[in-house]
Amino acid sequence: MAHDQVPRLHGYGVRFDPGAQCYRVRNEITGEWLCRDSGELASFTFFGDAYSAWRLFEVHPRPGER
């Protein structure tokens, strides 16, 4: 998904999509959006689920982690 298609999403990594009423996951290093096997954007109802997916999708050391 191109960057100009998602300006309504706010946040870092885990973003809430107000139009779809769900959370989306983005790799902030590469700019890539997490998609399902079908190619559609992955959506999460709960922030915790989206956050867990983001931690696996964007792998890099975070403050306090080794």
N, C-alpha and C positions, 0 to 999 in steps of 0.2 A: 504494500500500500504506500503510495507516495505521501510525502510529508504534507503537501498542500491539501490532502483529503481529510486530514484529522486535526485541524487546528482547534476543534472544540474540546479536545481531551487535555486535561490538566493533571499535573503531578509528575512524579519521577518514577519511571519503571512501571509501577502499577498506576493506571489512569482510569478515572471514572468516565464513562461515555454516557452523558445525560440523554442523548437521543435514544440509545438502546437500553438505558437503565441497567448497565452492567459494567464490570471492570474489564479493562484490556491490559495486556502486558507488552512492554516494549523494552528491547535491549538498547539502553542509552549509549552504549559504546559503538554499536554498529548501526543503530537506527532501525533495526529490523523489528517487525511486529510478530508476536507469537501467533501462529496459525495452526488450525487443525490439519489433519492429513488431507482433507478435502480442499484445502487452500483458503478457506474462509477464516476470518479473524477469530481467534479463541475468545470466548467470553466467560466471565465468572460472576456468579451471583454474590459471593461472599469475598470480602477483601482478603481474608486469611488464605483462602484457596488461591487467589490471584498472586498474593505475595509469595507463597510457596513455589508457585510455577515460575515467578520472576527470579527467585533465588537460584533455580536450576537453569533458567534460560540465559541469565546474564551472570556468568561465573567470573568473578574477580575478587581479590581480597578487599574486604570492607574494614572500616575502623574497628579495632578490637578483635578481628578474626585473623587466623593464621592460615 
